[in-house]
Amino acid sequence: MRGIGIFGGTFNPIHIGHLIVAQEVLSAFKLDKIVFIPTGNPPHKDKEEVAPALDRYEMIRLAISGNSGFEVSDIEIKREGYTYTYDTLINLKNVYNDKMFFITGYDAFKDSITWKNAEKVYKMVSFIVVNRGELNDKLEKEINEIRINFGVDVNALKIPNIGISSTEIRYRVSKEQNIRYMVPDSVLTYIKDNKLYRGE
């Protein structure tokens, strides 16, 4: 096996942009699959309306249905208390005996030096830093500094800039505005049926 991509996030909710990122990574690095991991109680997340973990899990399951290269894991939402990347990776090592590629954005990668057991995390996975069109000399220099200082295996991948965010989707739902084509139809139906994000 060539390896698996670990795609963690709040996915509040999952949207077309997330799916495009995952497919681009899957294709570019010829990975066996991408595992979506919705966060349970993330320590680095600002206070915002976060849908219940089981709802976010179910929306991912619906969104990736039919793509054999995608799967979703409940490994973080089953854990009580705050969820940390290091703990998740330890558990994943017991599930997947494959090389792991951790998919992240540039800002999160830059902040990764503050993570719990960051240097151990760096040794456990290779990073795929996804840049939505903003990769430039300055960013490449900063990525290289972390690579050199901590011995991290980092790959940068530039993808098309898809101007969709979960924040915008939640806002639009709260204002009863249309979000069709921003999320898969199955996710749109789930949000409506379960009356999510009405209080933003």
C-alpha positions, 0 to 999 in steps of 0.5 A: 500500500502506498499510504493513507491520507489523514484529513481531520477537521471540525467539518461543521459542516463538510462542504464541496471544498473539503471534498475537492481537497481530498480528491486532489490529495488522493490523486496527486500523491496516489494514496490508497484512501483518505480518512476523514476524521471529524473532531470531537472537542478540539482544544484549538477551536474558537467558540462557535456553533459546532453541530453535535459530533454525530451529526457532523460524522453523519454528514461526512458519511453521506458526502463521501458515499460512493467514493471508494477512496474516501472513508470516515472515522469516529475515532475522535468523536468517541474520545471524551475531553479534548482531542489532540492530534498525537493521541489520534495518530497513536490510535490510528497506528493501531488501526492502519499499518500504513504510512500516514500523510497528515493533510493540513492547511498552511496556517495549521501547519505553521501552528503545529509546533505548538501541538501536544508532543509536536516533535513526536507527531513530526516523526509519525507522519508526513505532512501534506500542506494544502495551499489554496493558491497562496503558495509563494516564496515566503510561505515556501521559506517558512515551510522549509524552516520547519522542515529543517529545524524539526526534520519534518517530511513536508509536501506542499500541494497547490490546489484551486481556490474554492471560495466556500467556507463552513462559516459562510454556510452556517451563516447562510443557513441561519439566514435561510439563504440557499446553500445548494451546490456548496454542499452535496445534496445529501448534506443539504437534506440532512441539515434541513431535516435536522434543523442544524445551524438555525441559531448562528 
